[in-house]
Amino acid sequence: MSSFLTAPVNRRSVLLGGAALLGSAGLAACSPATTSSSSGSKNLNVLFFGTQDTADKTAKVAEPFIKANPGVTVKFTGINGTDWNDFFTKVLTQIAGGNAPDIVSVATEGVQLFAQKKLAHPLDDYIKRDKDQLAPYFKDVHPSLVEAMMYQGNLYELPTDFNAGNMYFNTSLLKKSGLELPPADWTMDDFKTMAAALKKNPDTIPFDWVVRLWGSWTSFMYANGGNLVTEGKYDGGDWLWNQFYAGDPAAQGRGGGWKWGAPTANSDAVVESLDLMVEMANSGLSAKPDVGGGTTLQGLFASNKIGMSIGGGFWAGGLHNAGMPVDSFDAQFFPKWKVQRHLFGTGGYGIFESSKNKDLAWEFLKSLVAPDAINILTAGNSTTPARRSMMTADRYAPTSPKNWKVFYDTLDKLPNTAPIPAPPYYNQMATALNQRTTEAMSTGNARQALNGLQQDLETAAASVGS
């Protein structure tokens, strides 16, 4: 199933959509894109992670682009899955069947996967050409989100949204327990104290979580100074940092994308983090988690069954949709353990190398980072806008949380915030992590499970030459 949006055929064929939506200075002078990588077709096919119903709603983001480009057709096709690795597997299967789209929605999890397989087209030349149009956009977006979309010096997506792993609180359960929202600098000891107090409420899970790479026990791993792989940076990217982020302290030390090195899944910091989850489950401070994206978790949270859980800006919309009234939940930074480091994932749209409509696809991608477009993509606080200027009290007034500033402050005030580990073998990593985490929670032996994960990741890394 797919969603079609089209406009009547007209003599006009220039690509105006990106200029029309970006709406910034100098756009009146921009010229149509060249046709060196265009077939002349005006049809764009977009693969979207989600149900077809959600894809249909998201397809509205193409309407201004279509209106500005008579004859253009944009088709959104939804592919649903339990998590990003499930979605990527289905996309790769479709490509193998010879049915590659022009554009695909890809989060941090899949950028290097698609780039390493030469399936994604780098945007560098387009960005250099249209630098004046894009300058206001980059000025409005934290450089960490941009760097997370790079691989080996090339940029593959313009971030539209992101989510960092913050902590959510059920405010009614806090009040019943004699607790308040903790301060920004709260610690892991504070977290454990709050969990113990929440446990006194009947039928309440003090803290709950899901098994996945983003916002799982991996948040504790980051706060404990660990990671599943060694961290590095690819060379390159100076063309971007010097052009758009010159003089920005937050851009210092940026490179050509994150270089995920040798696996370290059984390092002491990682083992200690998963051990904590086992201990909390055994002591009744948390439940044994399920694998998945967290929809069930949000339902339990909204039913006042959970006191604390990890969530990003997308939880604001999710909890509101689950029936939670305004001010019935709030959010704060993740607590400090050895460090107060957060993980995040960012989303955007990439162009397939096989597309015969790259020029048209690029103009559409530019249109997607305009504020009006991002408003559609993040409607109902279903995710967090990548543009800092769009983070306002009015945006979060209908849903909560009061402490909405924490979402972008996680980038602005905590410079060690980093993307989740997402090497080219992300699918294998995600599958192995889910299996080994489930094993650890079942057996109670985190080190043994993580020794297995270490072997899994070493095998996966060798398979792609990492």
C-alpha positions, 0 to 999 in steps of 0.5 A, spaced: 500 500 500 502 507 498 500 514 498 500 518 492 500 525 491 500 529 485 499 535 481 496 537 474 501 537 469 503 544 467 508 547 462 513 549 468 518 543 470 523 547 474 524 544 481 522 550 485 519 546 491 526 546 496 526 554 495 519 555 496 519 551 502 526 553 505 523 561 505 530 564 506 534 570 503 537 569 497 532 563 494 529 568 489 536 567 485 537 560 485 536 556 479 533 549 477 537 543 479 541 540 473 539 534 470 545 530 470 542 525 475 535 525 472 531 521 468 526 526 466 521 523 470 517 527 475 515 521 480 518 520 486 517 514 491 519 514 498 519 508 503 517 510 510 518 506 517 511 506 519 504 503 518 501 505 511 496 510 515 502 514 518 505 514 511 499 517 508 499 522 514 506 524 513 505 524 505 502 531 506 509 534 507 509 533 500 503 537 498 507 544 498 513 541 494 508 538 489 504 545 488 510 548 486 512 543 481 506 541 477 506 534 474 510 531 480 508 525 483 510 523 490 508 516 493 509 514 500 509 507 502 509 505 509 513 499 511 512 497 518 516 493 523 518 492 531 524 496 530 529 500 525 533 493 524 526 490 522 525 495 517 532 495 514 531 488 513 525 489 509 528 495 505 534 491 503 529 485 501 525 489 497 532 492 494 534 485 492 528 484 489 529 490 484 524 494 487 529 500 490 525 507 491 528 514 490 528 516 497 528 512 504 527 515 511 533 512 515 535 514 522 542 514 525 541 506 526 541 505 518 546 511 515 552 507 515 549 500 513 546 503 507 552 508 505 557 502 506 553 498 501 553 503 496 546 504 496 545 511 499 548 517 495 552 522 498 549 529 498 556 533 499 556 536 492 548 538 492 550 542 499 556 545 496 552 548 490 546 550 495 550 552 501 546 559 501 539 556 501 542 551 507 545 556 511 539 558 515 538 550 516 545 548 519 545 554 523 539 552 527 541 545 527 546 542 532 552 539 529 552 533 533 546 531 529 549 532 522 555 528 524 551 522 526 549 522 519 556 522 516 560 516 514 567 516 511 567 524 510 560 524 506 554 527 509 548 522 507 542 526 510 539 532 513 537 531 520 529 533 520 528 530 528 532 526 533 531 523 540 535 523 546 535 518 552 532 522 557 528 520 563 521 520 564 517 521 570 509 519 572 508 526 576 502 523 580 506 517 582 512 521 584 507 525 589 504 519 592 511 517 594 513 524 597 518 525 591 519 531 586 522 531 579 530 531 580 535 536 579 539 536 572 545 534 576 542 528 579 546 521 580 545 514 580 544 514 587 538 518 587 535 514 581 536 508 586 533 512 592 527 514 587 526 507 585 526 504 592 521 510 594 516 508 588 516 501 590 512 502 596 506 504 591 502 497 590 502 495 583 507 500 581 513 498 577 518 503 579 522 503 573 521 499 566 525 499 560 525 495 553 530 491 550 533 495 544 539 499 542 536 506 543 534 508 550 535 501 553 540 499 558 545 502 553 543 509 556 546 506 563 552 503 559 553 510 556 552 513 563 557 508 566 563 510 560 562 504 556 560 502 549 559 496 545 564 498 540 570 503 541 569 510 538 573 514 533 572 519 528 573 518 520 577 523 517 574 529 513 568 533 513 572 540 513 568 542 507 562 542 512 564 544 518 568 550 515 562 552 511 556 552 516 559 552 523 565 556 523 567 559 530 561 554 533 564 551 539 560 545 539 563 543 532 570 543 535 573 536 534 567 534 529 570 529 523 567 525 517 562 521 522 563 516 527 568 510 526 565 504 530 571 500 531 573 494 535 567 491 539 568 492 547 561 488 549 564 485 555 568 490 558 567 492 565 563 498 564 558 494 559 558 488 564 556 493 570 551 496 566 547 490 564 548 487 571 545 493 574 539 491 570 539 484 573 539 486 580 534 491 579 529 486 576 531 481 582 530 486 587 523 488 584 525 495 582 524 494 575 520 489 571 524 484 566 523 487 559 520 486 552 523 486 546 520 492 541 519 499 540 516 501 547 508 502 545 506 497 550 511 501 555 507 507 554 501 504 555 503 502 562 506 508 564 499 512 562 496 507 566 500 509 572 503 502 573 510 505 571 514 511 575 520 512 571 522 510 564 527 512 558 524 516 553 526 522 548 521 527 545 517 522 542 514 520 548 511 526 550 506 525 544 506 518 545 504 519 552 499 524 550 496 519 545 495 514 550 491 519 555 495 522 559 493 529 561 497 535 561 502 535 567 501 528 569 508 527 566 515 530 566 522 529 564 529 530 566 536 529 564 538 521 565 542 521 571 550 521 572 553 515 574 561 515 572 559 521 567 552 524 565 553 522 558 546 521 553 545 517 547 541 519 541 538 517 535 537 522 529 532 521 523 532 524 516 531 522 509 536 519 504 537 518 496 538 511 493 544 511 489 540 507 484 535 513 483 534 516 476 531 522 479 536 524 484 536 532 482 528 532 483 529 527 490 534 532 492 530 538 491 524 534 495 529 533 501 531 540 501 523 542 502 523 537 508 528 541 512 523 547 512 520 549 519 513 548 516 515 541 513 518 539 520 512 541 523 508 536 519 514 531 520 513 532 528 506 533 529 503 532 536 510 531 538 511 525 535 519 526 535 523 532 537 525 537 531 532 538 529 531 545 528 533 549 535 528 554 534 522 550 533 523 548 540 518 552 544 513 552 550 507 553 545 509 546 542 509 542 548 503 546 552 498 541 549 502 535 551 507 536 556 512 536 559 514 542 563 521 541 562 521 540 555 527 544 554 531 538 557 530 535 550 535 540 546 539 542 552 541 534 552 545 537 546 547 544 548 549 543 555 552 536 555 557 536 550 559 528 551 552 526 548 553 522 542 549 517 537 548 510 539 553 505 536 551 504 529 556 501 524 555 498 518 553 491 521 547 495 525 542 489 523 546 484 526 548 488 532 541 489 534 539 482 533 545 480 537 544 485 543 536 483 543 538 476 544 543 476 549 540 481 553 534 477 554 539 471 555 542 475 561 535 477 564 533 470 564 539 467 567 542 472 571 549 472 568 550 478 565 558 477 563 556 470 560 551 473 555 556 479 554 561 474 552 557 471 547 555 478 545 562 480 544 563 474 539 557 476 535 559 483 534 566 480 532 563 476 527 559 481 524 564 486 524 569 481 520 563 480 515 563 487 513 571 488 514 570 493 520 
